[in-house]
Amino acid sequence: MVEAAQRWTRRFGVLGGTFDPIHLGHLIVAQEAVSTLQLDRLFFLPAGDPPHKHNRSVTLAQHRVAMVKRAIANNPAFALSLVDVARTGPSFTVETLGLLHQEWGPETAIYFVIGWDMLDELLTWHDPPGVVRQVDKLVAVHRPGYLLDAPYLAQLEQALPGLQEKLLRVETPQVALSSTELRERVAQGKPIRYQVPDAVERYIRAENLYRQQIPQGQPSQHHAATDHLPHE
């Protein structure tokens, strides 16, 4: 864990998610974070075994990773981290962040990117105070013109001391895209062009993903065994 900002020689963003599938909304958020915060690199972090998704099937990690690779291939500011899919057991953010600190060393500041609406859910995560300790900056993205609620932030600070000191707010263009809705569109034979990168659309069709929606709680051939998934 970095003890002093003076030791940081690089700033890495981390954007976690199931990415089932990755879509243009994810890429817009990532690019805005890189540009606004002048990050050296932003890592997309596909989840391995997301504990909060156990009520539905999750596409095999190999497919989700392949889609992320294709989505970010043409942007040198983007990179892929497999630290979560390579581990065993539930994907808890606090543990994943610890692994990233071990991999990147104390000279790297970790900017963890979440949606503004996920701040509420942060309190339900595994060891939320530990998450706050592990991140060097918590980047909360929200829509332009959104009014920040000072009493709300004070309430969060009371529950998670040190949060406000690390919290950065970044405005991003809002695109109403949902991985859940994209899976449903594919299952219904509707187009997803211009909602996901072309290479991702081609991969989905080539691998015949999402053609048949599995009822909630039922096993799937795409099942993969986080609370750190602010961006589905």
Summary of the structure (lengths in Angstrom):
residues: 232
radius of gyration: 17.4
end to end distance: 27.4
largest distance: 53.2
contacts: 727
relative contact order: 0.23
helix: 38%
strand: 16%
